[in-house]
Amino acid sequence: MNGVVLRLKRSGQLPVAAAALCTLALLLVGSLYSSNFLSADYLLLQLQIASFLGIVATGAMLVILLGGIDLSVPWLVTVGGVMSAASAGWWGDAGATFAIPFGIACGALFGVVNGIGVAYLRVPSMIFTLGINAVAQGLIVVQTGGFAPQDRATPTMHLIATGRSLLGLPNALLVWIVVGAAAMFLLHRTALGRSIYAVGNRERAAYLSGIDTRRVTLLCFVIAGACSAAAGVLLTGYSTKAYQAMGDAYLLPAIAAVVLGGTHILGGRGSYLGTVVGVILITLLQSILSVMQIPEMGRQVIYGVVIIVMLLVYGRGRRMSE
Amino acid sequence: MNERLRYHLRAHRGAYGAVIMFIVIFALYIAKHTMGWTVPVLTTATNKGVLLAIVAMAQTLPVLTSGIDLSVGMVFVLANCLASHLVVGTPLQATLGVVVVLAVGALCGLVNGLIIVVGRLQPIITTLATGTVYFGLALGLRPVPGGDVQSDLADALTGAQLGGVPSMLLVLVAVVLAVWVPYRRSTIGRAALAIGSAEAAAYMSGVPIGRAKIVTYTLAGLLAAIGGLLLTFVTYSGEASSAIGGTYTLNSIAAVVIGGTSLAGGAGSAIGSVFGALVLRTIGDLLFVFDLEPLWQPLFQGVILLVAVSLGALQLLKVSNRLELFK
């Protein structure tokens, strides 16, 4: 047993294994309450809901790996949802065809601004993305209040978010699988992926090694913006409507999922597999707490305590003397 | 002497920048306001501004150690809910309630500090999680908005004193003198700045890192609770709203940056943050007196926030060696 732990620790996969064990434990505890928690239907539904968070967390993870943080998630999710729905309202059938790429492109555009601010103007990401979040909110308020565009999801969006195809798997899950596979390929098989880890470990060293660190940062923020907006598009399809502040519930869980999955919050270390486990863990935790009909108060407290306890078990930093 | 003055100005240029920005914006606000420089206008403006100013002070302390406290807004809300239960009845009961509320705030900060120092977790994720817990507790205390507060105390604190000085302004000055000044002048405060500049070097020099961090986070909790208490006096009720908590946390970070404190730690002051907070608040009011269409207000506020925090980018013009850009 000790040997396994040691080997996991050396490979850096210990947090992933620990988070996976916690997920299983959570399911077992849940199944004591109701056997439904182990049914395939329930699990598939949870995976479908997890895909929204999973796509947001993919973008959040790239930025965290760089040593930054993206606080513009809430309103970029809303931008994705509102703009994709509005595109159908503005341009009719043609707009409906391009609704999904249009929504994602709007998010990516905000990502470009984020990237320019953080990479080229050198403003700390925490504060610049906060500003962009406020600007995105302002634009959405003006846009929805002034022209009252359509807020209904197009049939395609609805189908992608709620339908099931291929072996009865939810389409949303398939989308997450594609996004996740792309992220894994990017992080572990491309030069850009290696650059991301290098920048996260020490940007100065990465720069001296000939990496265009500013372009890497810019690209990560663009992908993060596109991911947030894509989640917004899916969410709009899922609830058939885009509404203000629809992304508010995604910022903290996304960061928590990334960190619980073993990605170091200061950047440079972490694997995408961990983020997947973290996302499933957070989704299951939220779902089980609400199925057990624990009041909102208890849910918030348990949620916070579980995150702290899990990190205390496997996410502690080094001693100063080491 | 001249040398020292120049050094002082350079070390605190961020804070002085915020002061100047505030004076300009506030002058514009008063000039444009139909009632101008009158006691009611000043009192209302102060009551709104001081709340954020105190939460921004709370945020400054962890930021100086190159940490961050994302739970300040939630401690603020928790203190608000607790005060709406406890700060009622006779003056003696109310005073006791005030003490309990402040103690709970400090306790929240202490828990943050202990998890960060003893548990060795990163401040950002620790306070994110504890913030959820504190919000849950606030929700338990006030599932629906309501409650009451001792009205004599509330009237005294939200009104104006003799000569038209808003009471809240005196409270703010008292808090600065009672918390920030002693902290900054103590060994612990100097240790906090040393940690923010270079933690490893501070450790090697025998600086009490653990103790300094725990005290810093505890004081941040205490300050946030003072803010929450004052909110109760302004609104006469308690409300567990995650939106209020989130807004105060995020605005406090913005105020700290506008006030000239570096998010990387090691430099800055709570006085700058106070003025940063006042700048943020006055900008909101400014849009109101200029009769800007309400629809456009959030956008303008966002753009101004973005521009204000991007001003630091001007330093890029001075960079002679590109390597200095990358830390």
Interface residues (C-beta under 8 A of the other chain):
Chain A: I69 L71 G117 L121 R122 V123 P124 M126 I127 F128 L130 G131 I132 N133 A134 V135 A136 Q137 G138 L139 V141 V142 G145 G146 E203 R204 A206 Y207 L208 T213 D248 L252 I255 A256 V259 I265 L266 E296 M297 G298 R299 Q300 V301 I302 Y303 G304 V305 I307 I308 L311 L312 G315 R316 G317 R318 R319 M320 S321
Chain B: I68 I115 G119 R120 L121 Q122 I124 I125 T126 L128 A129 T130 G131 T132 V133 F135 G136 L137 L139 G140 P143 E199 A200 Y203 I209 G246 L250 I253 A254 V257 L263 A264 L295 W296 Q297 P298 L299 F300 Q301 G302 V303 L305 L306 V309 S310 G312 A313 L316 L323 L325 F326 K327
